[in-house]
Amino acid sequence: MQDRSPVIAWITPWAPLAKDIEPTALNGQPYAEWLVAELQREVCKRHVLYGIRTTPIGFNKNHSDEFLFATDHPDFPFAFVHLTWQVESDPKWPCTECFASEEHLATWMQEYHDSYLGGEA
């Protein structure tokens, strides 16, 4: 995982995941840890993120099942994940897109913003 926090220009509908979110309804588990556990629960052995250490860094304010993660994979330090809230056996779920750099992630976020929201902030 990166030694420094990524410098991301957050574009609507994306926002940084606050580190101080109250662990309500999560059995007292910190939210970031809960998201990592949920991701690990969902991915099967053939999924691109199986066995990869992740840290949630952002979320989609319009979709409670879409998150951005930093990873410890050298080829893709960032990943978008659309969680399914169930254990998956198909490696295409949860839907995941990996990014080779902060720049690649920023480009994807802008394209997501433009296509999903029609470019309106």
C-alpha positions in Angstrom: 0.0 0.0 0.0 1.2 3.5 -0.6 3.3 5.2 2.1 1.5 8.5 1.6 -2.2 9.4 1.4 -3.3 9.8 -2.1 -4.1 13.4 -3.2 -7.4 13.0 -5.0 -9.5 15.8 -6.3 -12.9 14.5 -5.4 -15.6 15.0 -8.1 -19.3 14.6 -7.4 -20.7 12.1 -6.6 -17.5 10.9 -5.0 -16.3 11.9 -1.6 -13.5 10.9 0.7 -14.4 8.3 3.3 -14.2 10.1 6.7 -11.9 8.3 9.1 -14.1 9.2 12.1 -17.4 7.7 11.0 -19.3 6.3 14.0 -19.4 2.5 13.9 -23.2 2.4 14.4 -25.0 -0.8 13.4 -21.6 -2.4 12.7 -21.2 -4.2 16.0 -18.8 -1.5 17.2 -16.4 -2.2 14.3 -14.8 0.8 12.7 -16.5 1.6 9.3 -13.3 1.2 7.2 -12.6 -2.2 8.8 -16.1 -3.3 8.2 -15.9 -2.3 4.5 -12.7 -4.2 4.1 -14.2 -7.3 5.8 -17.3 -7.0 3.5 -15.2 -6.8 0.4 -13.1 -9.8 1.5 -16.3 -11.7 2.3 -17.7 -11.1 -1.2 -14.8 -11.9 -3.5 -14.1 -15.4 -4.6 -10.6 -16.9 -5.2 -10.6 -15.9 -8.9 -11.5 -12.3 -8.3 -8.9 -9.6 -9.1 -8.9 -8.4 -5.5 -8.8 -11.8 -3.8 -5.8 -11.7 -1.3 -5.1 -8.1 -2.0 -4.8 -5.8 1.0 -7.2 -2.8 0.6 -8.2 0.4 2.4 -11.4 2.2 1.6 -10.7 5.8 0.6 -13.9 7.1 -1.0 -17.6 6.5 -1.6 -20.3 7.4 -4.0 -22.8 9.8 -2.3 -25.6 8.6 -4.7 -25.0 4.8 -4.4 -24.4 3.2 -1.0 -22.7 0.2 -2.6 -20.0 1.9 -4.6 -16.5 2.5 -3.1 -13.0 3.4 -4.0 -10.2 1.5 -2.4 -6.4 1.9 -2.2 -4.7 -1.4 -2.7 -1.2 -2.9 -2.1 -1.0 -4.3 -5.6 1.9 -2.7 -7.6 0.0 -2.7 -10.9 -3.2 -1.1 -9.6 -2.9 1.0 -6.4 -6.6 2.0 -6.7 -9.8 0.1 -7.4 -13.5 1.0 -7.8 -15.8 -1.7 -6.3 -19.6 -2.0 -6.5 -20.4 -4.2 -3.5 -23.2 -6.8 -3.8 -23.7 -7.5 0.0 -23.5 -11.2 -0.6 -20.8 -13.9 -1.0 -20.0 -14.3 -4.7 -18.7 -17.3 -6.7 -18.3 -15.5 -10.0 -15.1 -13.5 -10.3 -16.9 -10.7 -12.2 -18.7 -9.8 -8.9 -18.4 -7.6 -7.1 -17.9 -5.4 -10.1 -14.4 -4.0 -9.9 -12.3 -1.6 -12.0 -8.6 -1.2 -11.3 -6.5 1.9 -11.8 -2.7 2.0 -12.4 -2.3 5.5 -10.9 -3.9 8.5 -9.2 -4.1 10.1 -12.7 -5.9 7.1 -14.1 -8.3 7.2 -11.2 -8.9 10.9 -11.6 -9.6 10.5 -15.4 -12.1 7.7 -14.6 -13.8 9.8 -11.9 -14.2 12.7 -14.4 -15.6 10.3 -17.0 -18.0 8.8 -14.4 -19.1 12.3 -13.4 -19.6 13.3 -17.0 -21.5 10.2 -18.1 -23.5 9.6 -15.0 -24.4 13.1 -14.0 -24.2 14.7 -17.4 -21.3 16.9 -16.2 -23.4 18.8 -13.7 -21.8 19.2 -10.2 
